[in-house]
């Protein structure tokens, strides 16, 4: 028996025993996305309901799954501090029962490493150890690995269903303080088929993408729609904070082969994935895909080293000067900054790069325009008007970089929904933009 195997068995406990080591006043990092350690979280909730802990702060980003831990009856016992607002905690944040910390995704690891947000306990979800005692962080490496490395204590779920992903994605059994063996399927977040509007946006963006480009795409209908229109491209690469199932057909057809990447040629570089079991099977032990922490993946200076870097990001609304709001609806906190500006700035510095903001021209079934004369009161400017190069809707592409306010206004009105253009022009006149 290897020495690490002895350690493994010595540190093997139940979920309830593992969380009994969490003390009142501790700050916990909760592994997120589809990698939430469900049994450890449930055990922590039981402990809180039993009034065995109070004032425990749960630092997280996006989480998929059960949210008993943000219920009102646990106020004073558990409190979430989220660095990106997922739908399951949005109500709690906006009711003041949970906290929101705005921060660039690429800078979150620095909060842990520099002690700005020191972590007492990290709850992780890992693949089984290999023959050398190394476990993979699996489908969520970007923030979990830096949090674990900066944490005073690491409590791990080891799950046979967690894929063994490669890259800078491993932790040795000796680093784990308590181990809980589990066996349940990972949460899934399959993406739906893009609608007509999203497909029109995707087609516009696909026309802009040159052969040999390196792509960053987020989650949702628009990135998936872009991928649908890339089948005739050649030698594409991927360097992205995350990807979903839509990338698989492009790899299988040879469109994405990463052969012309100027940084990590031959490799897809990613921080985490969101998708289905098909995606998890695709990344398992796949030498083409390298997972890295987000302070590496999302570093604008590294992103810029990819020539022809294409960054595709979304927005809630855009004003006529080019200011991008993508984290709130007025004062109502909706999501977060994520990696948008990391990649917009990285792509803008890239040789031949294309920083793109994409959004449907309207919301609420066409009732309101998402291109507006001024942002809602309280809206957060995630990407400044100085950073914006291209804005794309189903009605076309507006190129804003180096353009005057008057030119920007005309370009953005031209890609607004036709029924709103006259009103936008009148409002622009009142503001002396044109």
C-alpha positions as CSV (number, residue, x, y, z in Angstrom):
1,X,0.0,0.0,0.0
2,X,1.3,3.5,-0.9
3,X,1.7,6.0,1.8
4,X,-1.0,8.2,0.3
5,X,-3.4,5.3,0.4
6,X,-2.9,5.0,4.2
7,X,-3.6,8.8,4.5
8,X,-6.7,8.4,2.4
9,X,-8.2,5.8,4.7
10,X,-7.1,7.6,7.8
11,X,-8.9,10.8,6.7
12,X,-12.1,9.1,5.5
13,X,-15.1,10.3,7.4
14,X,-18.9,10.8,7.0
15,X,-20.2,14.1,5.7
16,X,-21.6,15.0,9.1
17,X,-18.3,14.3,10.8
18,X,-16.4,16.3,8.2
19,X,-18.5,19.4,8.7
20,X,-18.4,19.1,12.4
21,X,-14.9,20.7,12.1
22,X,-16.5,23.9,10.7
23,X,-16.7,26.5,13.5
24,X,-18.9,29.5,14.1
25,X,-17.5,32.5,12.4
26,X,-15.6,30.5,9.8
27,X,-15.4,31.7,6.2
28,X,-16.0,28.8,3.7
29,X,-15.4,28.6,0.0
30,X,-18.1,26.4,-1.6
31,X,-17.1,24.8,-4.9
32,X,-19.6,25.9,-7.5
33,X,-21.1,25.5,-11.0
34,X,-22.2,21.9,-11.5
35,X,-19.5,20.7,-9.1
36,X,-21.3,21.7,-5.8
37,X,-20.4,19.1,-3.1
38,X,-24.0,18.2,-2.4
39,X,-23.6,15.9,0.6
40,X,-21.2,18.2,2.4
41,X,-23.5,21.2,1.8
42,X,-26.5,19.2,3.1
43,X,-24.6,18.2,6.2
44,X,-23.7,21.8,6.8
45,X,-27.3,22.8,6.5
46,X,-28.3,20.1,9.0
47,X,-25.7,21.5,11.4
48,X,-27.0,25.0,11.0
49,X,-30.6,23.9,11.6
50,X,-29.4,22.2,14.8
51,X,-28.0,25.6,15.9
52,X,-24.5,24.1,16.1
53,X,-23.0,27.0,14.2
54,X,-23.6,30.7,13.7
55,X,-22.2,33.5,11.6
56,X,-20.7,31.1,9.0
57,X,-19.9,32.9,5.7
58,X,-20.2,30.9,2.5
59,X,-18.2,32.4,-0.3
60,X,-19.3,31.2,-3.7
61,X,-19.6,32.1,-7.4
62,X,-22.2,30.4,-9.6
63,X,-23.9,27.4,-8.0
64,X,-26.3,24.9,-9.6
65,X,-28.6,22.9,-7.3
66,X,-30.3,23.0,-4.0
67,X,-30.3,26.3,-2.1
68,X,-31.6,25.5,1.4
69,X,-28.5,27.2,2.7
70,X,-29.9,30.7,1.7
71,X,-33.3,30.2,3.2
72,X,-34.6,32.9,5.6
73,X,-34.7,30.5,8.5
74,X,-31.0,30.2,8.5
75,X,-30.3,33.9,8.9
76,X,-27.6,34.4,11.5
77,X,-26.3,30.9,11.0
78,X,-25.2,30.8,7.4
79,X,-24.8,33.8,5.1
80,X,-23.8,33.7,1.5
81,X,-21.2,36.1,0.0
82,X,-21.5,35.5,-3.7
83,X,-18.9,36.9,-6.2
84,X,-21.3,36.3,-9.1
85,X,-25.1,36.1,-8.7
86,X,-26.7,32.9,-9.9
87,X,-30.5,32.7,-10.2
88,X,-30.7,30.5,-7.1
89,X,-29.4,33.3,-4.8
90,X,-30.6,36.4,-6.7
91,X,-33.7,36.9,-4.5
92,X,-31.6,36.6,-1.3
93,X,-29.1,39.1,-2.5
94,X,-31.7,41.7,-3.5
95,X,-33.6,41.2,-0.2
96,X,-30.4,41.8,1.7
97,X,-30.2,38.3,3.1
98,X,-27.0,37.5,1.2
99,X,-24.1,39.6,0.1
100,X,-22.6,40.3,-3.3
101,X,-19.0,41.2,-3.9
102,X,-18.3,42.7,-7.4
103,X,-15.0,41.6,-8.8
104,X,-13.4,40.5,-12.1
105,X,-13.4,36.7,-12.4
106,X,-9.7,36.7,-13.2
107,X,-8.9,38.6,-9.9
108,X,-11.0,36.4,-7.5
109,X,-8.0,34.0,-6.8
110,X,-6.0,37.1,-5.7
111,X,-8.6,37.8,-3.0
112,X,-7.8,34.4,-1.5
113,X,-4.0,34.4,-2.1
114,X,-3.4,37.9,-0.7
115,X,-5.6,37.4,2.3
116,X,-8.1,40.1,1.3
117,X,-10.8,37.4,1.6
118,X,-9.0,34.7,3.7
119,X,-10.6,31.3,3.6
120,X,-10.9,29.0,6.7
121,X,-12.4,26.0,5.0
122,X,-12.8,25.0,1.3
123,X,-15.4,22.4,0.4
124,X,-14.2,20.6,-2.8
125,X,-15.5,17.9,-5.1
126,X,-12.8,15.7,-6.7
127,X,-12.2,12.8,-8.9
128,X,-10.7,9.6,-7.3
129,X,-6.9,9.7,-6.8
130,X,-4.7,8.3,-9.5
131,X,-1.9,5.8,-8.8
132,X,0.3,8.6,-7.4
133,X,-2.4,10.0,-5.1
134,X,-3.4,13.0,-7.1
135,X,-7.1,13.9,-7.5
136,X,-8.5,16.2,-10.2
137,X,-10.7,19.1,-9.5
138,X,-12.7,17.9,-12.4
139,X,-15.2,20.3,-14.1
140,X,-14.5,23.3,-11.9
141,X,-10.8,24.2,-11.5
142,X,-10.8,28.0,-12.1
143,X,-11.6,29.3,-8.6
144,X,-11.7,26.1,-6.5
145,X,-8.0,25.2,-6.9
146,X,-6.8,28.7,-5.8
147,X,-9.3,28.8,-2.9
148,X,-8.1,25.3,-1.7
149,X,-4.5,26.3,-1.9
150,X,-5.1,29.4,0.2
151,X,-7.4,27.7,2.7
152,X,-6.5,26.6,6.2
153,X,-8.6,23.4,5.9
154,X,-9.8,21.3,2.9
155,X,-12.8,19.0,3.1
156,X,-13.3,16.9,0.0
157,X,-16.0,14.8,-1.6
158,X,-14.4,12.1,-3.8
159,X,-16.8,11.0,-6.5
160,X,-16.4,8.3,-9.1
161,X,-18.6,10.4,-11.4
162,X,-16.2,13.4,-11.4
163,X,-14.1,13.3,-14.7
164,X,-10.4,13.4,-14.4
165,X,-9.6,16.7,-16.2
166,X,-6.1,17.6,-17.1
167,X,-3.9,20.7,-16.9
168,X,-3.1,22.6,-13.7
169,X,-6.0,20.8,-12.1
170,X,-4.7,18.4,-9.4
171,X,-4.4,18.2,-5.7
172,X,-2.6,15.4,-3.7
173,X,-4.5,13.4,-1.1
174,X,-2.0,14.5,1.5
175,X,-3.4,18.1,1.2
176,X,-6.9,17.0,2.1
177,X,-7.9,17.2,5.8
178,X,-11.1,15.2,5.6
179,X,-12.4,12.9,2.9
180,X,-16.0,11.8,2.2
181,X,-16.6,9.2,-0.5
182,X,-19.7,9.8,-2.5
183,X,-21.4,8.3,-5.6
184,X,-24.0,10.4,-7.3
185,X,-24.3,11.9,-10.8
186,X,-23.0,15.4,-11.2
187,X,-25.5,18.3,-11.7
188,X,-26.1,19.1,-15.4
189,X,-26.8,22.4,-17.1
190,X,-27.6,21.5,-20.7
191,X,-28.0,24.4,-23.1
192,X,-31.3,24.8,-25.1
193,X,-31.5,25.2,-28.8
194,X,-30.9,28.8,-29.9
195,X,-34.0,30.6,-31.0
196,X,-34.4,32.6,-34.3
197,X,-33.1,35.9,-32.9
198,X,-30.1,34.2,-31.3
199,X,-29.3,32.4,-34.6
200,X,-29.4,35.7,-36.5
201,X,-27.0,37.2,-34.0
202,X,-24.8,34.1,-34.3
203,X,-24.7,34.3,-38.0
204,X,-23.5,38.0,-37.9
205,X,-20.8,37.1,-35.5
206,X,-19.7,34.0,-37.4
207,X,-19.2,36.2,-40.5
208,X,-16.7,38.3,-38.5
209,X,-14.6,35.3,-37.3
210,X,-11.5,34.6,-39.5
211,X,-9.9,31.2,-40.0
212,X,-7.3,30.5,-37.3
213,X,-9.1,32.6,-34.7
214,X,-9.1,31.7,-31.0
215,X,-12.5,31.9,-29.3
216,X,-13.9,32.8,-26.0
217,X,-17.6,32.2,-25.6
218,X,-19.8,32.3,-22.6
219,X,-22.9,30.2,-21.7
220,X,-26.3,30.6,-23.3
221,X,-28.1,30.8,-26.6
222,X,-25.9,33.4,-28.4
223,X,-22.6,31.5,-28.0
224,X,-24.2,28.3,-28.9
225,X,-25.7,30.0,-32.0
226,X,-22.3,31.2,-33.0
227,X,-20.9,27.7,-32.9
228,X,-23.7,26.5,-35.2
229,X,-22.4,28.8,-38.0
230,X,-18.7,27.9,-37.7
231,X,-18.7,24.6,-39.6
232,X,-17.1,26.1,-42.7
233,X,-14.2,27.7,-40.7
234,X,-10.7,26.2,-40.4
235,X,-8.2,25.8,-37.6
236,X,-10.1,27.5,-34.8
237,X,-8.8,27.4,-31.3
238,X,-10.3,27.9,-27.8
239,X,-9.1,30.0,-24.8
240,X,-12.1,30.6,-22.6
241,X,-13.2,30.8,-19.0
242,X,-15.9,28.2,-19.8
243,X,-17.5,26.2,-22.6
244,X,-20.5,23.9,-23.0
245,X,-21.6,21.0,-25.2
246,X,-21.7,23.2,-28.4
247,X,-17.9,22.9,-28.7
248,X,-18.0,19.1,-29.2
249,X,-19.2,18.9,-32.8
250,X,-16.6,21.5,-33.8
251,X,-13.8,19.4,-32.3
252,X,-15.1,16.2,-33.8
253,X,-15.4,17.8,-37.3
254,X,-11.8,19.2,-37.0
255,X,-13.0,22.9,-37.1
256,X,-11.6,23.4,-33.6
257,X,-8.1,21.8,-33.6
258,X,-6.1,24.7,-31.9
259,X,-3.3,24.2,-34.5
260,X,-2.8,27.9,-35.1
261,X,-3.0,29.2,-31.6
262,X,0.0,31.3,-30.6
263,X,-0.4,30.4,-26.9
264,X,-0.8,26.8,-26.0
265,X,-1.0,25.5,-29.6
266,X,-3.0,22.2,-29.8
267,X,-4.8,22.8,-26.5
268,X,-8.2,24.1,-25.4
269,X,-7.6,26.3,-22.3
270,X,-10.5,26.6,-19.9
271,X,-11.3,27.3,-16.2
272,X,-14.6,25.4,-15.8
273,X,-17.4,23.8,-17.9
274,X,-21.2,23.8,-17.7
275,X,-23.2,21.3,-19.6
276,X,-24.4,17.7,-19.8
277,X,-22.9,14.3,-19.0
278,X,-21.9,14.1,-22.7
279,X,-19.6,17.1,-22.0
280,X,-18.2,15.6,-18.8
281,X,-17.4,12.4,-20.8
282,X,-15.7,14.5,-23.5
283,X,-13.3,16.2,-21.1
284,X,-12.5,13.1,-19.1
285,X,-8.8,12.4,-19.5
286,X,-8.8,14.4,-22.7
287,X,-5.3,15.6,-23.5
288,X,-6.6,18.3,-25.8
289,X,-8.4,20.1,-22.9
290,X,-6.4,21.8,-20.2
291,X,-8.0,23.3,-17.1
292,X,-6.3,26.2,-15.3
293,X,-7.1,28.6,-12.5
294,X,-8.9,31.7,-13.5
295,X,-6.1,34.1,-12.6
296,X,-4.3,32.4,-15.5
297,X,-7.1,31.8,-18.0
298,X,-8.6,35.2,-17.5
299,X,-5.4,37.3,-17.3
300,X,-5.9,39.9,-20.1
301,X,-2.1,40.0,-20.7
302,X,-2.1,36.2,-21.4
303,X,-5.4,36.4,-23.4
304,X,-3.8,39.0,-25.6
305,X,-1.0,36.6,-26.6
306,X,-3.5,34.7,-28.6
307,X,-3.5,36.2,-32.1
308,X,-7.0,36.7,-33.6
309,X,-8.6,36.4,-30.2
310,X,-12.4,36.6,-30.5
311,X,-14.2,37.4,-27.3
312,X,-18.0,37.1,-27.3
313,X,-19.9,38.5,-24.3
314,X,-23.4,39.5,-23.6
315,X,-25.2,42.5,-22.1
316,X,-28.5,43.5,-20.5
317,X,-28.6,46.9,-22.1
318,X,-26.3,49.3,-24.1
319,X,-26.6,53.1,-24.1
320,X,-26.1,55.2,-27.2
321,X,-22.6,56.1,-26.2
322,X,-21.5,52.5,-25.9
323,X,-21.7,51.9,-22.2
324,X,-22.4,48.2,-21.4
325,X,-24.5,47.1,-18.5
326,X,-24.5,43.4,-18.0
327,X,-24.7,42.8,-14.2
328,X,-27.9,44.6,-13.1
329,X,-31.3,45.8,-14.1
330,X,-31.2,49.3,-12.6
331,X,-30.6,48.8,-8.9
332,X,-31.6,45.2,-9.1
333,X,-28.5,43.0,-9.0
334,X,-28.8,40.3,-11.6
335,X,-25.5,38.5,-12.2
336,X,-22.0,39.9,-12.0
337,X,-19.0,41.1,-13.9
338,X,-17.6,37.6,-14.5
339,X,-14.9,37.5,-17.1
340,X,-16.4,39.9,-19.6
341,X,-13.9,42.7,-19.2
342,X,-10.9,40.3,-18.8
343,X,-11.6,39.0,-22.3
344,X,-12.8,42.3,-23.9
345,X,-9.5,43.9,-22.9
346,X,-7.5,40.8,-23.8
347,X,-9.0,40.5,-27.2
348,X,-8.6,44.3,-27.8
349,X,-4.8,43.9,-27.3
350,X,-4.6,40.8,-29.4
351,X,-3.1,41.1,-32.9
352,X,-6.2,40.9,-35.1
353,X,-8.5,40.5,-32.1
354,X,-12.3,41.0,-32.0
355,X,-13.9,42.1,-28.7
356,X,-17.6,41.6,-29.3
357,X,-20.7,42.4,-27.2
358,X,-23.8,40.6,-28.4
359,X,-27.4,41.0,-27.3
360,X,-31.0,40.7,-28.7
361,X,-32.2,44.2,-29.7
362,X,-35.3,43.9,-27.4
363,X,-36.6,42.3,-24.2
364,X,-39.9,41.3,-22.8
365,X,-41.2,39.9,-26.1
366,X,-40.2,43.0,-28.0
367,X,-41.8,45.5,-25.6
368,X,-38.6,47.3,-24.7
369,X,-35.4,48.2,-26.5
370,X,-32.1,47.0,-25.0
371,X,-30.4,49.7,-26.9
372,X,-31.3,52.8,-24.9
373,X,-30.5,56.5,-24.8
374,X,-29.4,56.2,-21.2
375,X,-28.9,53.3,-18.8
376,X,-31.5,52.7,-16.0
377,X,-30.8,54.6,-12.8
378,X,-28.5,52.4,-10.7
379,X,-27.4,50.3,-13.7
380,X,-23.8,49.0,-13.4
381,X,-21.3,49.8,-16.2
382,X,-19.4,46.6,-16.6
383,X,-17.6,47.5,-19.9
384,X,-16.9,51.2,-20.4
385,X,-17.6,53.0,-23.6
386,X,-13.8,53.3,-24.0
387,X,-13.4,49.5,-24.1
388,X,-16.2,48.7,-26.6
389,X,-15.3,47.8,-30.2
390,X,-18.2,45.9,-31.7
391,X,-21.9,45.5,-30.6
392,X,-24.0,42.9,-32.4
393,X,-27.8,42.4,-32.4
394,X,-30.0,40.4,-34.8
395,X,-30.1,43.6,-36.9
396,X,-26.4,43.8,-37.6
397,X,-23.0,44.9,-36.3
398,X,-22.1,48.4,-34.9
399,X,-18.4,49.2,-34.9
400,X,-17.7,51.8,-32.2
401,X,-14.0,51.8,-31.6
402,X,-12.4,55.2,-32.5
403,X,-15.8,56.6,-33.4
404,X,-17.3,59.9,-32.1
405,X,-20.4,60.0,-30.0
406,X,-22.4,61.1,-33.0
407,X,-21.1,58.2,-35.1
408,X,-21.7,55.7,-32.3
409,X,-25.3,56.9,-31.9
410,X,-26.0,56.4,-35.6
411,X,-24.3,53.0,-35.6
412,X,-26.3,51.7,-32.5
413,X,-29.6,53.1,-33.7
414,X,-29.1,51.2,-37.0
415,X,-28.9,47.9,-35.1
416,X,-31.8,48.6,-32.7
417,X,-35.1,47.1,-33.5
418,X,-36.8,49.2,-36.2
419,X,-39.8,50.1,-34.1
420,X,-37.6,51.9,-31.6
421,X,-35.2,53.7,-33.9
422,X,-37.3,56.9,-34.3
423,X,-37.7,57.3,-30.6
424,X,-34.0,56.7,-30.0
425,X,-33.1,59.3,-32.5
426,X,-35.4,61.9,-30.9
427,X,-33.9,61.1,-27.5
428,X,-30.4,61.5,-28.9
429,X,-31.3,64.9,-30.3
430,X,-32.6,66.0,-26.8
431,X,-29.2,64.9,-25.3
432,X,-27.3,66.8,-28.0
433,X,-25.6,63.6,-29.2
434,X,-26.6,64.3,-32.8
